[in-house]
């Protein structure tokens, strides 16, 4: 699995370099273009899930224990955490976003029946994994509700409610912009709340935060260390990013609003990484200073985490139901709701029973990457080499999102 993963990563980086070389100045326009801030908000909230909120406080100690894990000794725990979530790995999303915006309309690889089937299995499986992550992390963040370690019926109800809300919001594309922008501001508000609760206002507060933020420099100095898997846990993360990449690329590609290719890459690498870096820096202060998060802080993190789950599931449900023609128009609202809620709930339980693994999904995505390249090489090489623009039918009209069903 490690060799397969490494091959996938190397391929991804080479493909990004080729895209920049050949199409770096090409203007990218999706089928439902939006303004840049909205595009970034959709990317950020759809491309991340509850793990961003809930994982760091449970992981810093492990990254600091270099006796147990000497492979982490090259950087501080904050830089390690950022390396698992920020900057370079957002290139995975860029590759698939560009492909689905510019190349797939000409190639139509994902319209091949067996490819479409595998693609939708990947999307549905990753949806369920997102809900499973919320379920398994709730005991740690809400010990007041249970015993701090067991998953109790209340936690299942929280996850079920998130699934129900996401299924309903997926019934119309117009909810995407509202959810994405709202979630972005909600996350910024959470950062501000947690920062204000941890630091004393004044010069010393900014100095303390700046010192923590500066630790992220270790990531950029040692960025090469994060390219290939450091250990099994990093491997899990990288497979997770691959699992998400193919569907996030499909979803976000429709919203690109006229940025050039190099600008899309810059936007994807830089803009999501800024709030991630600030958030992790604040949480790292909590970890190092031993500041407790019980009560309102944990509830605030869980609330924002649930909203992230709803946002992610909304976009992914919308994607696979469109792909499979399981739309509200075809099934009716009631059948649409019942089908998706039951399917996602059952698959979430399969992850809970460890019957499914996200690593398998990521490995399947890498297989699709290689299959797509082989298909292009044998059947569509001339077509792809002649691409010089986004599809002609895609026009920059920011009002389309208002009328999209």
N, C-alpha and C positions, 0 to 999 in steps of 0.2 A: 504493500500500500504506500509506503514511503517513497519508493522509486516512482510509482505512478503519479503521486502528488507532485514530486519534484519535477517530473517531466511536464506536468500541467502548468506549473508556475513558470518554468523556463519558456514554454510555448507562449504563455500569456504575455510575458515581458517582450519577447521578440515580435509578437503580433502588434503590440502597442507601438513599438519602434517603427515597424513597417507602415502602420497607419499614419503616423506623424510624418514620415518621409514622403509618402505618396499623396496623402489627402490632408495635410496639416492645415491648409488654408481654405478647405472646403466648408461652405456654410451648411450647418446641420439644421434641418427643419422637420419637426415631427408632424403627425397627422392632426394633433390638437395642441398647437404651440401655446406656450404661456410666457409671461415675462420672466426675466432671469431670477428674481428673488423667489417667485413662486416655484420655478423649476428646482431651485436649490432646496426649498422647503420640502417639496415632494420627494426629492432624492434623499434628503436627510431623514425624514420621518418614515419613508417606505423602506429605505435601505438599512435601517437599524431596528433592533427590537428590544425587548425588555432586558436583555443581557447587558446593554449599555448602562442601564440604571442600577441593576442589581448585582452584577458580577464583581466590580472592582473591590468593594470592601471585603469580599470573601476571598480575594485572590492576592492582595498585596503581601500578606504574611508568607504565602508560599513562594512568591518571587524573591523575598528577602532571605529565605532559608537556603543559602548557597551551599551549606553542608549537605543537605538532602538533594539539592538540585544545582550542582556547580556550573551547569550550562548557563545559568542566569548571572554569573559573576561579572560579566562584561559591562553591565549597566544597572542603574538603580531600579527599584520596583515600579516607580511611576513611569519610567521610560519603557520598561518591559510591557506594562499594561497598555500604554499608548501604542506600542508597536504591534500589539495584537488587534487593535481596533482602528488605528488612524493612518492617514496619509497613503503610504505605498499600496496597501491592499485595496484602496478604493479604485485603483487602476483596473481591478477585475470588473468593476461596474462600468468603467469607461469603455472597455473593450466590447462588452455586450451591448451597451447603449448605442455605440457607434454602429455596430454590426446591424442591429435591428432597425436603426434609423436610416441607414444609407445602403447597406449591402443586401440584407435579407429581402427587401422588396424586389430586387433583381434576381436573386438566387432562388428564393422560395424553398429553401431546404427544410424549414420547419413546417411546411405544408405537406411534406411526405407523411403518409399515414403512420408509419411506425415511429417516426421522429416526433410527430405530434403527440402520440400516445405516451412516449417516454417523457417528453417535456411536461406534460400535464401531471404525470405521476410525480415528477420532481416538485412541481409547484404545490400540489396538494399535500405531499409528504412534508415539505418544509413549513407549510402553514400549520400543520399539526405539531411540528417540533417547536414552533414559536409559542403555541399555547401550552405545550408541555413545560417549556422553560419557566413560564410564569407560574405554573402549578407547583413545580419543585422548589422554587425560590421563596414562595410565600411564607413557609414556616420560619425561615431565618429572619425575615423582615417584619413579620407580625407574630412574634412569640406571645404577645398578650392575648391573641385569639386562641392559640392552641398551646402545645407544650414546647414549642420552639424547634421541634424536629419532625413531627408527624404531619402528614397531610390529612386534614380533617374535612368533613362534609362542607363546611363553610368555604374552604379554598376551592373545592370543585365548583361550587356555585358561582364564585367570582370568575373563574375561567369560563364557565358556561355563559355567564352574562356578557363577557367580553366577546365571545364567539357570536352570540346572538346579535349584539350591537353591530359587530363588523359585517355580518351577513346582511343586515338591513341596510347599512350605509353603502354597501357595495351595489345596491340596486340602481344607483344613479351616479354617473361620473361627476356630476356637479358637486358632490360631497367631498371629492378628493381634495380640491383646493382649500375648502373650508377646514377640513380636518388637518391637512398638512400645515397650513399657516398657523392654525390654533395650537397644534401640538408643538410647533417650533417655539412660539411665544411662551407656552406653558413650560417647556423645558428651560428656556432662558429664565423664567420666573423661579423655577426650582433651584437653578444655580445661584441666583441672587439671594434666595431665602437661605440656602445652606451656607453660602459665603458669609452672610450677615450673622448667622448663628454661630459661626466658628471663629471669626476674626473680630478684633476690637477696632472700631472705626478710628482712622487717623493715619499718620505717616507709618507707624509701626505695622498697621494692618496691611497696607499696600506692600511694605517691605517683606513681611512674612509670606504673603501670597506670591510676590515676585520671586522669592527664593525657591519656593516650591515649583513655580512655573519654569524656572531656569533649569531645573533637573531634566526637563524634557530634551534638553540639548544632547543628552546621552543617546537618545534615539537617532538623531540625525548624524551624529558622529559615527554611530555603529549601525547605520541603516542596512548595510550589507548582511549583517547577522540575522536580519529578519526575513530575508528572501526565501531561504529554504528552512524546513522545519527544524527547530531546536531540539524538540523532544516530542513525546507522544501527545502532550497537552497542546503544544503549539500546532501539531499536526491536526488535532481535532478542530482547532480554530480555523486553520487554513481550509480544511475540507468544508467547514461551515460556510466560509466566505464563498467558496466555489458553488455550494448548493444554492446560495442566495443570488449569485451573480447572474445566472442565465435568465431568471425571472425578473429581477430588478432591471436588467437591461431592456427586456421586452416592455416593461411597464413605463419606465422613465423615458424611453426613446420617443414615445408619442408626444411628450411635452416639451421637447427641445425647441427653443424659440428663436433660432437664427444665429446662435453662436457658431463661431468657426471651430474646427476640430480641436485645435490646440487650446482654445478657450474652454471647451467642454472638459478637456482633461484637467486643465488648471482649476476649473470650478469644482470638479469632483474630488481632486486631491486636497485642495486648500480649504474651501469653505466648510465642509463638514468636519474637518480636522480641528478647526478653531474651537467650536463649542465643546468638542470631545476633550481637547487638551485642557480647557478651563475647568470642565466638570471633574476630570480625573485629578487635577491639581487640588481642587477643593476637597475631594474625597480623601486624597492622600494626606492632607493635613489632619483630617479627622482620624485617620489610621495612626499616624505618627504621634499625634498629641493625645491619643486615647480618649477622644471626645465621644460620648455615647450618642446614639441616634434613636434611642427608644422614644415611643410616643409619636408626636406630631411629625417629626422628621421622617421616621419610617413610613408613616401613613402617606406623607407627601410623595415619597419616592415610589411607593406602591401605586399610588393614584396615577402618577405620570407614567410609570411602567405599564399599567393597564391601558392607558391611552395610546402608548407606543404600540402595544399589541393590537389594539383595535385598528390603528392606522395601517400597520403592516398587513394584517389579515384582510382588511378592506381592499387594498390594492391587489393582493394575490388572489383573493376570491374572484374579484372582477376579471382578472386575467384568465384563470382557468375556466370560468364559466363562459366567457366569450370564446375561448379556443374550442371548447367542447359543445358550443351552442346550447348551453344549459341556462339560458337567459330567462329573465322575468317574463319577457314577451312570449317565449315559447312555453315555459312551464306554468306561468301564473305566479303571483306573489306568494301564495300559501305553499305551494309545492317547492318553489325555489328556496324559501326559508327552511322548510322541513328537511329537504335533501342536504343542504349545505351544513346545517347545524348538526344533524345526525352523523354525517360523514366525518366532519372535523372532530367531533367529540369522540367518536370511536377510534379514529387514528391517533388522537392525543393519548388515549388509554393504551394503545399499542406501544407508543414510545415509553409510557410509564412502566409497562411490563418488560421493557428492553427488548421487545420483539423487533423493533426497527432501530437503526442507528443513522445519525446524520452523516457519518463518514461514508456510508454506502451511497447516499444521495450525492454527495460531493464527487465521489469517484465516478458516478454515472454522468455527471455534468462534464467532467474532463473527457470522458469517452465521447460525448456529443461534440465537444470542441474538435477533437481529432477527426471524428467522422465528417464533420462539416468541411474541414479543410480538404480532406480526401475527395469529398463530393465536388467541391469547387475545382480542385485540381484536375479531375477527370471530365467534368461536364460544363463548368461555368468559368473557366479561367479567363477566356477572352472577354466574356461579359463583365466580369469584375474588373479586369484591367482597364476597361473603357469607361468606368464610372467616373463622372466628373461633377456630380451634384446630387443633392437629395432628390427623392422622387418629385417629378414636375407637378404632381397634383397637390403636394404639400405647400401651402402658402402661409406666410406669416400673418395670421389673423387671430389676435388674442381674444376675440369675442366667441370663438368656436367653443371654448370650454363652457360658456353659459348655456349653449343649446345642446350640448352633447348629452345623450341619454345614458 
